[in-house]
Amino acid sequence: MVEDQIQQLQAAALARIEEARDRDALEQVRVDVLGRKGSLAQFDLGKLPSEERKIAGKALNAAKQVLASAFETKDQTFAAEALNSRLKQEWLDLTLPAPGPRPGSLHPVTIIQNEIEDLFTSLGFAVLDGPEVETEYHNFDALNIPPEHPARDMQDTFWLSNGHLLRTHTSPVQVRGMERLGPPLRMIAPGRVFRNEEVDASHEHTFYQLEGMMVDRKVSVAHLIYFMKTLLSAIFHREAVVRLRPGYFPFVEPGFELDIGCLICAGVGCPVCKQSGWVELLPCGLVHPNVLRMSGIDPDEWGGFAFGLGLTRLAMMRYGIDDIRLFASGDLRFLRQF
Ligand code: DAH
């Protein structure tokens, strides 16, 4: 009997559906059973006598419906499983604390520059800016360093093809300050300077200085020393060990080298202090009469002191940084420490 065959096929198909392990397997069963050449397509009902054909037709339709719904149910099971496993994989713990925002921080040189600016503005000094591309006049001549003066060789200069140069120090801003503001004058000028130098742990072609100048009536070495001590104790939050040596700079007379005991090695000797235990930190002096005169200030009426602080070197001392090349390295591991 055809119905019996259909029943058997249906039962076999249901068993295979039940056994199918994944969607591909299930699809294979569907093709085998319901496909155009599938097992249910083999019945040629047209050849049956009409009574039997009716019964067989009903059985066939019933079997198709049963199987279709069995396929559907199984398919939904697979879909649910797939969804579950995806949810498991993609599950997010929304109660985990978020990795907080990572704020930037100031560059160590900027930190020190800001502190010194605060200190000096509180003492009545103006903070001036000057060009990094300077004229020969402002960088040298107006500072009492005429052409052929041996002091020009003290600083290896990056000359530009138009005769200008990258300033080798912040001292030209003194000149611009005197020209623009006249006496009495209290100013500092932080900024980048450039030297055509061999780079090593303590030398860079680009670094930061801070120039300071005070012009007034009756300015003496005592004033200079007072301001330098105030400056250093503010920076190091303690009395720094210093020594004053005579120093030669064409734009000051007398000129001094103020050295500070190396804070990296505590005077024992290290690469930063070149094993000497001392670091040249603060060249300074009383402004040379020629310098005042060239900027239109009468040296008989006015005097002044000036100093040039190595901001980069100061940052090395303050933070115990033993390689100047780190400052412009852009290395975040370095920068994030400040
Ligand atoms: N401009 C000098 C330099 O870069 C530093 C300096 C020395 C500045 C003595 C001064 C000073 O104002 O009085 O080497």
Residues whose N, C-alpha, C, O or C-beta is under 5 A from the ligand:
A	BS01	DAH	T168 H169 S171 G212 F249 V252 P283 C284 G285 A306 F307 G308
